């Protein structure tokens, strides 16, 4: 099949799908005797990418395959189309997600050991409902705890092709820098979420934050309290009393 004709078909498929498509999925669109194969598909995708170089839409390869999306450089302006802002995730949730992403596969107990605080079940439930993490196995120790890792949906959401594209730990000075590095606002304009979905995000996020607050009420804190410095004068030896006058 001619590459230009294949390029048009691929572009139409990506626009219609509304989600990433792998080379196998694109190849499966054709009859058995007309399948172009991965080589021709990659050539058509490269031609499409070059054609979109000066357009608002870009071809992006992510964990699940290829998709068409608004260029990320335009998103600060395009995002003004929506009056509701994306949900802000709690610090505890971001810490947990970052630990799983960089230390996977990892157990819940190991996450708690790194964070120094008991992990709320609401946080793991939220991450699993967002399909950002999944169970990838079990640790071969007594109790066989679950091993957690990130999913392809995690890569797709954060516009990553693989985990190798994550910023290095040296580049992340503190957790406040994690959000801009990972673009924790949705990078896609082609998969806009309905208001009900955004409300659900806010509700699950609120539940996660309430879970963390309950833990702190039980006497556990995410960060150890600062030690109050004593007044240096209070540590000095008390002055000697003057001798009492004799009769």
C-alpha positions in Angstrom: 0.0 0.0 0.0 1.2 3.5 -0.8 2.7 5.3 2.3 0.6 8.4 1.7 -2.7 6.4 1.6 -1.5 4.4 4.7 -0.7 7.7 6.5 -4.3 8.9 6.0 -5.7 5.7 7.3 -3.5 5.8 10.4 -4.4 9.4 11.1 -8.1 8.6 10.8 -7.8 5.6 13.1 -5.9 7.6 15.8 -8.5 10.4 15.6 -11.4 8.0 15.9 -9.9 5.9 18.7 -9.5 8.7 21.2 -6.8 6.6 22.9 -3.4 5.3 22.1 -3.1 2.5 19.5 -0.2 0.1 19.3 1.3 -1.1 16.1 -0.4 -4.4 16.5 -3.8 -2.7 16.8 -3.1 -0.6 13.7 -2.0 -3.6 11.8 -5.2 -5.5 12.8 -7.3 -2.9 11.0 -6.5 -4.4 7.7 -7.5 -7.8 6.1 -5.0 -10.6 6.5 -3.8 -10.4 2.9 -3.4 -6.6 3.1 -1.7 -6.0 6.4 1.1 -3.4 5.9 3.3 -4.7 8.8 5.1 -2.8 11.5 7.8 -1.4 9.1 5.3 0.3 6.8 3.3 1.5 9.7 6.3 3.1 11.3 7.1 4.8 8.0 3.6 6.1 7.7 3.7 7.4 11.3 7.0 9.1 10.7 5.5 10.8 7.6 2.4 11.9 9.6 4.7 13.3 12.4 6.6 15.3 9.9 3.4 16.7 8.3 2.2 17.8 11.8 5.4 19.6 12.6 3.8 23.1 12.3 0.4 22.2 13.5 -1.4 22.4 16.9 -1.7 18.7 16.9 1.2 16.4 17.5 1.9 12.6 17.2 3.0 11.3 20.6 4.3 7.8 21.4 3.3 6.8 25.0 3.3 3.5 26.9 0.3 2.0 25.2 1.2 3.1 21.6 0.6 6.2 19.5 -1.9 9.0 19.8 -2.8 12.4 18.4 -3.0 15.2 21.0 -2.8 19.0 21.4 0.8 20.0 21.7 1.9 20.3 25.4 3.3 23.8 24.8 -0.2 25.0 24.0 -1.9 23.4 27.0 -1.5 26.4 29.4 -3.6 28.4 26.9 -6.0 25.7 25.8 -6.7 24.7 29.4 -8.6 28.0 29.8 -11.4 26.4 27.8 -12.5 24.5 31.0 -13.7 26.5 33.9 -13.0 23.7 36.4 -9.4 23.1 37.3 -7.9 19.7 37.5 -7.9 18.2 41.0 -4.9 18.8 43.2 -3.6 15.6 44.7 -2.4 15.5 48.3 1.3 15.4 49.2 0.9 12.0 50.8 -0.6 10.6 47.5 2.2 12.1 45.4 4.8 10.8 47.8 3.4 7.3 47.5 3.1 7.4 43.7 6.7 8.7 43.4 8.0 5.9 45.7 6.2 3.3 43.6 7.4 4.7 40.3 11.1 4.9 41.4 11.4 1.9 43.6 9.0 -0.6 42.0 8.3 -3.4 42.5 7.6 -2.5 46.2 5.4 -3.6 49.0 3.1 -1.5 51.1 5.3 -2.2 54.1 8.3 -0.9 52.3 6.4 2.3 51.3 5.5 2.8 54.9 9.1 2.3 56.0 10.3 4.9 53.5 7.7 7.5 54.4 7.9 6.8 58.1 4.1 6.7 58.5 1.3 4.2 58.1 -0.1 4.3 54.6 -3.8 5.1 54.2 -5.8 2.5 52.3 -7.6 5.4 50.6 -4.4 6.4 48.9 -3.8 3.0 47.3 -7.4 2.7 46.4 -7.4 6.1 44.6 -4.2 5.2 42.7 -5.7 1.8 41.7 -9.0 3.4 40.7 -7.0 5.9 38.5 -5.3 2.8 37.1 -1.9 4.3 37.8 -0.6 1.4 39.8 -1.3 -2.4 39.8 -0.2 -5.6 41.6 2.7 -7.1 39.7 3.5 -10.0 41.9 4.1 -11.1 45.5 7.2 -10.9 47.7 8.5 -14.4 48.5 8.4 -13.8 52.3 6.0 -15.0 55.0 2.5 -13.5 54.2 3.5 -13.0 50.6 2.7 -9.2 50.5 1.7 -7.7 47.2 4.3 -6.1 45.0 3.1 -2.8 43.5 4.2 -1.2 40.2 3.0 1.4 37.8 0.8 0.6 34.8 0.7 1.7 31.1 -2.1 4.0 32.0 0.4 5.8 34.3 2.7 6.3 31.4 -0.1 7.4 29.1 -1.5 10.0 31.6 1.9 11.6 32.3 2.8 11.6 28.6 5.7 9.1 29.0 6.9 6.4 26.6 8.7 4.5 29.3 9.9 4.8 32.9 13.3 5.9 31.5 11.7 9.2 30.7 11.0 10.0 34.3 13.1 12.8 35.7 16.1 11.6 37.7 16.0 11.8 41.5 18.8 14.4 41.3 16.6 16.6 39.1 13.8 16.5 41.7 15.0 18.6 44.6 11.8 18.2 46.7 8.2 17.1 46.3 7.0 20.6 45.3 9.0 20.1 42.0 7.4 16.7 41.3 4.2 18.1 39.9 5.6 20.3 37.2 8.2 17.6 36.3 5.5 15.0 35.8 2.8 17.4 34.5 0.2 16.3 37.0 -2.4 18.1 35.0 -3.9 16.1 32.2 -1.7 16.6 29.1 -4.4 15.5 26.6 -7.1 17.6 25.1 -8.4 14.8 22.9 -9.5 12.8 26.0 -11.3 15.6 28.0 -13.0 14.3 31.1 -16.6 15.1 31.9 -17.5 17.3 35.0 -18.7 14.2 36.8 -15.3 12.5 36.4 -13.6 15.6 37.8 -16.0 15.6 40.7 -15.2 12.0 41.3 -11.5 12.8 41.3 -12.1 15.5 43.9 -14.1 13.1 46.1 -11.5 10.4 46.0 -8.8 12.9 46.7 -10.8 14.3 49.7 -11.2 10.7 51.0 -7.4 10.2 50.7 -6.7 13.4 52.6 -9.3 12.5 55.3 -7.5 9.1 55.7 -4.3 10.9 56.3 -5.9 13.2 58.8 -7.3 10.2 60.7 -3.8 8.7 60.9 -2.5 11.9 62.4 -5.3 11.9 64.9 -4.2 8.5 66.0 -0.8 9.9 66.9 1.1 9.4 63.7 2.4 12.3 61.6 3.9 12.5 58.1 6.7 14.8 59.4 8.2 14.7 62.9 7.4 17.8 65.0 10.1 20.3 65.2 12.0 20.2 68.5 11.5 23.4 70.5 14.7 25.0 71.4 15.1 25.8 75.1 16.0 29.2 76.3 19.8 29.2 76.9 19.1 31.2 80.1 17.0 28.4 81.4 19.9 26.0 81.2 22.3 28.1 83.2 23.0 27.3 86.8 20.7 29.2 89.2 22.4 32.1 91.0 23.6 31.4 94.6 21.4 32.8 97.3 22.9 35.5 99.5 23.7 34.4 103.1 20.9 35.3 105.5 21.9 37.8 108.2 22.7 36.5 111.7 21.1 37.8 114.8 
